[in-house]
């Protein structure tokens, strides 16, 4: 907003500060619109012309494609094509005219983002306060001060009569009055809830007003949901829309986890009792046995669009083109233009009828990489249209990726980071720390994790509780919690080694999807947890190394969790420990009422 400054006048010569009323706030929403002249409701008229426009466009494009294939001149039109062209012209005239008038009116109509502050008012504020007292541009937003009588008059008279707002002397009291009036406007629908941040310029204030309006609309209290103590600026346009507070999840520390010769204190955000304690016991058993070794087998994020052709023959031709090694370099050049970190690794295709599913796999640096690979895929699809103009892109994702769903393709081919982690636990550690025996663990693993999961028809679920650890670490480090679905694919193996004295345990996880930049990793709490692990942000020395290290930490933590839980089940301690650590005896109803 352009705020012009003038020389400061003597305080006695200054004019009173002019404050916009609630009527002025509502003015942009009550201007005459072109739709007032339509005989039908606006949504019906627009729907009719949009339907006509897209229908005739599809019809004409289909007809012209047939003419091109059959070498028929395009200017030779049938009666149906003439009617379609006329309908297309009519719909274009309506849509351009209607929305064009609205656009022109919006230029001359004042909007909340274009309000200008009186120069003298700004000077008076600066003299009275010495410094701005509002955050995030709030000083440049006009005050909204109106009485209940004024709001009622505005509703009856449609903004024809305006009431001058009373003078305000105290900043805190005036702010509460302003917020109260804005809440009323949100409740009655005059101001959209989603626009509060842009109109107020203060993200926390917007959350507070939205929260109060929500309580009044629903009649339900949000007193247990905290509002204070959170940086709402950090999530604007990035992590969450229309916030009204935040959920508290405690973070515990398991470790140290001795992995590949380095020690890690693993943050775990969870509300399940015993989980952190159990994982911590597993870390201890691994530590005193000499540590665990973790190997990263593969690193590549996938995206698989689905395209359709008029025949199976055409779909097979594109499949042959994409899987031809001679064409990979060209495809990689087109794909890699999307990012300096995204590098195409492979292309795999599958046909279902005349539909072709194309699974692109690429390296994504320290980012989890879904957006990065999607942009690269779009580049390749645009490139393919030159040689395959009859290719219809049905969706940028055809579920052959497969993202946030259990899928055999991820279990077999891998997605994200494919990791294997192993450790040899000494016999005395199994006895003293885990309170069980090597033969008992080996037999239980075979009956539970292998045979039992097979009997259940499990897909990637040949483990005791890998999802528990993956979810806890994901929440603590700002990963996408929905990707816990495929990231928890894991098979746990146990066998006796060293003449049956010691225990060899391993976890194989083919699709761990993590990143150390982007999304929730940039929030303060999650960033602190990444910093604790030494993998915060992007690696400057070796791009992608931080994300790969995080994947190995996740696998190492799963190894510790599997070892401890299987030992508890083998020793018959599972129910006893949960009854001790996962059952609260506090009367929460009294605590809630006291607050």
Buried (B, 14 or more C-beta within 10 A) or exposed (E): EEEEEEEBBEEEEBEEBBBBBBBBBBBBEEEEEBBEEEEEEEEEBBEEBEEBBEBBBEBBEEBEEEBEEEEEEEEEBEEEBEEBEEBBEBBBEBBEEBEEEEEEEEEEEEEBEEBEBBBBBBBBBBEEEEEEEBEBEBBBBBBBBBBEEBBEBBEEEEBEEBBEBEEBEEEEEBBEBBBBBBBBBBBEEBBEBEEBBEBBBBBBBBBBBBBBBBBEEEEEEBEEEEBEEBEBBBBBEEBBEBBBBBEEEEBBBBBBBBBBEEEBBBBBBBEBBBBBBBBBBBBBBBBBBEBBBBEBEBBBBBBBBBBBBEEBEBBBBBBEBBBEEEEBEEBBEBBBBBBEBBBBBBBBBBBEEBBBBBBBBBBBBBBBBBBBBBBBBBBBBEBBEEEBEEBEBEEBBBBBBBBBEBBEBBBEBBBBBBBBBBBBBBBEBBEEBBBBBBEBBBEBBBEBBBEBBEEEEBBBBBBBBBBBBBBBBBBBBBBBBEBBBBBBBBBBBBBBEEEEEBBBBBBBBBBBBBBBBBBBBBBEBBBBBBEBBEBBBBBEEEBBBBBBBBBBBBBBBBBBBBBBBBBBBBBEBBEEBBEEBEEEEEEEEEEEEEE
